[in-house]
Each structure stands twice: as structure tokens, then as C-alpha cells.
Amino acid sequence: MTQFIQIHTLTSYSASCLNRDDLNRPKTVRMGGVDRLRISSQCIKRAWRTSDCFQSELEGQIGARSRRFILDRVYAPLIAAGVEKEQAFQWSKTFISAFQKEKKAEERGKKKSKRQDDEDEETTQETFEMGEAADQSPSAKKGEGLEPLALPVLVHLSAQEISAIDQIVKKMVAEKRGPQQAELDSIFFEKKGVRHSKTAVDISLFGRMLAANAELNFEAACQVAHPISVHGVAIEDDYFTAVDDLNIGKDHVGAGHLGEAGFGAAVFYSYLCINKDLLIENLGGDVDLANKALAALLEAVVKVSPGGKQSSYASRAYASFVLAEVGQEQPRSLSVAFLDPITGTDQGARAASRLVSTYENFDKVYGLGSVRRMSYDAFKGQGSLKALSEFVLGGGDHL
């Protein structure tokens, strides 16, 4: 049966704006009749996977996400090697086919019409068929603009896949020719329909989705909820000025800049669930690498903060309470513990106590089953990250 690892954390942030909306205000959600501060899962996952502790522990096993792979890894090296611009452009454009599944011309035409009628920008981006931008752009035919070489959507590639692209380009330069289809297929597959035995840790954990080619997709082994405050919040307004150091007040005494931004303070509850069996499968059966990934992820989860407005607020924080659950039972969040918002002055300790009582009540109703738990409490100075990490990597065995 599948082994699930569930991590619950409580982290306190003072005045901060960790994750902003389109109005430059902290993101929120309404729950239990009050407004809560919220951090999007996309925001916190990027903070984890790009953090120093995650990157250093998994060096060489992490990929990159970009629209610029063809521009930077194909076109630019060809130009640097002396290939004529028009030829480099055409050869580079051929690489787009590696990211999309072949479609008949009439089928592509139908999808194009559907997109033109679709007013939902987000849906349009998700269903964009890679390579069509190159077909539609007049500049592409002349080789004047490089926009058609930028992939229409962000693509996450492993170090192995990026290296494969580099090797193809080197061979193209040496043999003075364009890429062959078999070479393009080899970027993602050992042979037709069979992917490489191992992919990047960040792709294995957080998944990869390409609407243009479902064969390249990876199901995420790690699911991450949006962290929310355990109590109600009021978003404050920070009206600020910047002084012009060279303005001595002779002609103008006003500030050099005026601005306004929202901020808040909160104790956040975070939840993530890792399907360890799927993680091992995504990593080609490499159990040691899966455990290494789990250890690095756990450290990032409890130590790394989102990067929003850090220069203004220095909102760095470690988790004050962490609960790990390991077992084969169907996972569930403990966010219901905070449906009734925490009140009073000692909100962190009260939130930790509420988490414990909530899982105890769940156990009474549903039974404990195979679940094993361990926690540490920095509010009280009990337990340690080291012991918790060993517990998780040991499959939930008590130390």
C-alpha cells in the first residue's frame, strides 16, 4: 500500500507582505467567518525549491523552469559557434517539436479557432500548442525576431534533459546540420514511449504539466496546501516615503517618493502531503535519492520563508511547531482545527494545542490505523528537527 508522509507546521510572521495580489495587497481567504492571511502554494513551493538549503543538498539533481531553453541553449550557442543567423533561427525553431505531440494540420487549425474565440486568458495559456507561435509570426519567416523561439508556456526540464539539448547542439555545430527527429525524441525518452529512468527531484516532487504533450507530464508526488493564518487578521496600510538625500530643502522640501502597501502579521498553518511511493517511482526507483529529497524538502519547509518584500520587512521565520505523520491511511489536512479562529494573546501555543486535540479527536472517530506521529515544539523547546527528519526517513519508526 502507498506510504504517505504528512507535514503540519505553525510558523509566526511579524509585520510582512509575503505574497501579494494584483493590488499589491497581501493575499487573503475567508474562513470560519473571518478574513485570514494566505500564501499561495505556488509561492511557497518556489521558495522551497530555489532555497539555498534545497539547492545545495541536491546539487546536480535539480532542474530549471523557463520559456527560454531554445533561445539560450540552442540559438545562442549556434550563433556563438558562427552559424549564420537565418540558419540558426530555422534549426532552433525545429526544437519546438520536441515539446509537442504531432497533430494533423486540420486538428491544429480547429484548436487555433477555438483559442481565438476563448476570452479566458488563463485557459488559453494552458491549452496553447507549442510551435504555433512560430507558424503564425511574420517575423519568423524572415528570421527578424526571436519571439517565436520563446516557448509559449513555462517548461520545467531536468538537468539530464538540459544536458541532452546541449549535446545535440554540439553535434549540430560539429556536423554543420540541423537536428534530427531521433535526437529531439532522445531529449525526453530513452526510446519511443519510454522515459529516462530518472528525472529531477523538483519535477518528481512538484510535477510537470504540458498541455501540448501529455507524455512529458509527471504527477506531483508532493501536494501543498495554501498556508493560512490560524486567526482573523486586519490588513494594515503602510504609507511610506523615500527621502532624496541631495535635496537640501532650498527649492523643494517634499519627499522623493510616496507609496502605499498592505501588510499583516499572523501565525500560519501549513500542510503538505508526500506520496513516497510515487516519489520513488518518479525518480526511477532510486530510494536513496528519494530520502535525500525528503530530508532537503523537510528542512526547506521548516526554515524557508517566501521572498515577498523581504527587504522591507525582513520576515524570516522558522516553524515553531511541526507535526509529521507517516502511514498508509488516506491523508487529511488538519485545517479544521482553525475553523474556529484562535483568539487571545498566546496564539502560537494555543494553535499547537488545537492541532494535537484535533488529530486525537480524529483518531477517536476513525481509528489510528497505520499512522505514526512525531512532533517538535519550539514554543516549549521540546524535540528536534534532526529527530523528526530521522523519523520521517525511517518510515515512521519511533526512535
ABEGO torsion letter per residue (X at the ends): XBBBBBBBBBBBBBBBBABBBAAGBBBBBBBGGBBBBBBBAAAAAAAAAABAAAAAAABGABBBBBAAAAAAAAAAAAAAAGBBAAAAAAAAAAAAAAABBBBBAAAAAAAAAAAAABABAAAAAAABBBGAAAAABAAAAAGABAAAABBABBBBBBAAAAAAAAAAAAAAAAAGBBBBAAAAAAAABABBGBBBABBBAAAAAAEBBBAABAAABBBBABBBBBBBBABBBBBBBBBBBBBBAABAGAABABBABBBBBBBBBBBBBBBBBBBAAAAAAAAGGBAAAAAAAAAAAAAAAAABBBABGAAAAGBBBBBABBBBBBEABBBBBAAAAAABBBBEABAAAAAAAAAAAAAAAAAAAAEAEABBBBBBBAAAGBEBAAAAAAAAAAGGBBX
